[in-house]
Amino acid sequence: MSTAMLDRLAAIRWTNMQGHNAHVASMSRLMIEYLRRASLWAEMLGGPPKWPSFDIAGALAPEVQPEPATALDLAALDALDHE
């Protein structure tokens, strides 16, 4: 994952000024599409055990790893989302 892509992901604001989710309709459609695509990949890969949340890229090319600094930044971003 490039630094530019990580910056774009970090810049997403999922709530509006009042703290409410500002994109409920589009997020639900995106989730439906993610589940559809993840099911296709899961079927092709033999049914990964953690479907629907599995590392598709890691299953296809486990030898490809992010730069260590990028991986740390991504982990920190993920930790902020789960506070």
N, C-alpha and C positions, 0 to 999 in steps of 0.2 A: 504494500500500500504506500503510495507516495505521500510525502508531507503535505502537498497541496490538497489531496483528497481528505486526509485527516483533518486539515484545517476547515474544509467545507463541512465535514460531518460535525465538527465541534461547534460550528456557527449556527447550526439548526436550532431554532427555538420552537418547541412544540406547544408552548402555552401562550396565551395572549396576556395582555397587561393585568387582567384580573386573576391570573393563575389558572384559567380554564383552558382545556384543550381547544386550540383554535382550528384544528384540522380533522375533526372526528370522521366526517364522511370520507375524505380522501384516504385517511389512514386505514379505515376499515377495508376500503377497496384494495389498497396496497397489501394489506395482510392476506386477503383472499388470494391475490395474485401470487404472493410469496408462497403460500401454502400449496397452491397449484403447481408452481414450478419446483418447490422442494419435494413434492411427492413424485414428480417425474424423475428428478435426480436420485431420490431414494430408491425408486424402482430400478433404475439403471445401475446403481451401485450395489444392489443386493440388499437393500433395506437397512441402512445405518441404524444402530440401536437408539439413537437419541432424536429420531425424527419427531417433530419438524425442525428442531433447532440443532442442526449439525453443521460441521465445517465442510461444505461442499468442495471448496478449493483445496482444503487439506486432504480430503479423500481422493481427489483427482491428481494432485501433485504435492505430496507431503514433503518433498525435498525443497520446495520453494518456501522460504521463510522471510519475514519482514526484517528490516534492519533492527537491531536491538533497541535503539532509541525510539524508533517508531512504535515498536511493540509496547514499550513502557508508556509512551504517550497515549496509546490506544487503551491500555489497561486503566490508566488514570481517568480517561474520559468515561469508560464503562463504569468505574467506581462512582463517579459523580452522578451518573444516571440512576444508580441503585441506592442512593442515599435516602 
